[in-house]
Amino acid sequence: MPDLAGKTTNAASPGGAAAKAAAARPAAAAAASRAADDTSPLLTRRAWMGLAWGAFSAASAAALAATGRFMFPNVLNEPPQQFKAGFPNEYGIGVDERWKEKFGIWLVRTPDDIEQHAGGFYALMTVCTHLGCTPNYLSAENKFKCPCHGSGYRLTGVNFEGPAPRPLERARVALSDDGQILVDKSRKFQYELGQWKDPDSFLKA
């Protein structure tokens, strides 16, 4: 009996080992599969997850920034309405374009103004009265010409050709305390309303 039991025990032992080995094979295969996934030549699963979360976070931040942008108004940095244009003796007769780009003004010195009947300065707004384009000063033709639709203005600012319905507007011009020419665009004068007769539309010199 002891020998038989021993044989039975010894015979059962190899079977038990084989069963354990068979049971271990699927687990090993799964581990090998996971290892193969994690050693991808491109990115590991963990790296993919990190990339996905990063993209989601970036998209969320962009959406929040775009939403927050509507909470703030647009700010336009416009030039001041008033500016000093230097001393009268710095100007000769005719059109001076030095303030056109920055302030939208032509400063004109004339020996005899059509309304004030005196020599001095007036400041013309560089805005076409047709559709708001910016005319060009053509010195060879002695006029202002709008490049958009062909409106033409004499040096006085009075329109004479093209679709412009009325003359250019003048801005207030005066002499400041330090003797410089002061242009004030917040006050405008229209010829057709008789406003060029206003003393503030012209600086006698």
Protein Blocks (a to p, Z undefined) as FASTA:
>chain_A
ZZmmmmmmmmmmmmmmmmmmmmmmmmmmmmmmmmmmmmcfkbgfklmmmmmmmmmmmmmm
mmmmmmmmmmpccddddddfbdcebjfklpcedjdfklmmmnopacdddfbdfklopadd
ddddfbdfklopacdddfknopacdfknopacdfkopafedjbfbdcddddddddfkopa
cddfkbccdfklopmmpmklpccZZ
